Amino acid sequence: MRPMRKRSEAKSQVDDVVPRLRRRLMHYYPGSRLPGHKQLARLLNATERTIVLAVSQLAKEGVVELRERGGTVVLSAPQAMPIREVHVLNDHKPRLLFAETVLLGVSKRCAHHGLRMVADRDPPDLVDARALRQLAGGDPLLAGWVLLLAEAPPDSTLSDWQVRGIPFVVVDDFPQTAHVNTISRDVQRAVHEATCKLLDLGHRRIALVGIYLDSHPISQQRLRGFESAHSRLGLQVDPSMIVHGDPVHYEPARQELQRLLERADRPTALVGVDQSVGCGLLSACGRARLDVPREISVISAGLHPRLEPELLSRLSCFDEGPPERMGELAVDVLVNHHNQVGITNVFLGSCYVDRGSIAAPPDPSIHPDAFRHVD
């Protein structure tokens, strides 16, 4: 009886591992190799003997092929089980509004697909398999995961998730994570195009407002977009034309902007990093008794999700992609993961919306002494 009981236990363990191994195979291209038995045993919390038997069963089904000195090669990706819920791992305290708007898109799309959404405000360590199993009710492979993180996850962590076969998508503005499923916005391009629009109209004294150089890499991307637009015409950016911080909510930035507008060589155009900053710039120009766009132009380089339409009726902008749409697309990627082969990268571009807040500079004679050429 004892040998029979052992065989029964071994078969039960193999029956438990085989479906989990099948779900992981859908993340591999035909012809790619699976990790070794030791690594699979660790990932699936099973013995190497169980892994050997499970892989042999899949080989009999024609899903994989065992090759001498070549490891286990995937022949065809099996149909994976659809996800039952979507977990959002969110630690976006520095950009709470952005995160909340992405969550709104995730929530709407989950309701559309009949999925349960779980928002984890204090996410666990992404490499903690036990914590992920607890969040997902036992099996993280039956949940889709939206990584809404303040900083780009380490490549080693993302690679570990891929090896485990966990369906996930990174939502943020980190192009370096393009080797995994990503939904991103091109914030650098939006600022570049907004600045080029003003330069092409003849502006040379252009201020960029709303940059936080020490808080988030997105600010660095926006600044690079501003600089690249000037470089296109052989111009250098005047550091005094960079206003650090949001003048709508940050008093030092408001004072810095006020001093800039009172200068004799004040800017002829202002670029706000999003529509909230842009609307604040319109208000600041009104307080400074500057007519928009006759005396000064104002443009924003990104959306702000909670501004009333009437506040935007006078603000021209480059739309860099709404955060709510990013959340919706993330859920669509997860829902279709069992039909997907390879990686999905969605990069939301920008489009120009003209609401009459920009025009050519009021006096072309100000151009010659207003900028420096790059030597």
Secondary structure, 3 states (H helix, E strand, C coil): CHHHHHHHHHHHHHHHHHHHHHHHHCCCCCCCECCCHHHHHHHHCCCHHHHHHHHHHHHHCCCEEEECCCEEEECCCCCCCCCCEEEEEECCCCCHHHHHHHHHHHHHHHHHHCCEEEEECCCCCCCCHHHHHHHCCCCHHHEEEEEECCCCCCHHHHHHHHHHCCCEEEECCCHHHCCCCEEEECHHHHHHHHHHHHHHCCCCCEEEEEECCCCCHHHHHHHHHHHHHHHCCCECCCHHHEEECCCCCCHHHHHHHHHHHHCCCCCCEEEECCHHHHHHHHHHHHHCCCCCCCCCEEEECCCCCCCCHHHHCCCEEEECCCHHHHHHHHHHHHHCHHHCCCCCEEEECCEEECCCCCCCCCCHHHCCCCCCECC
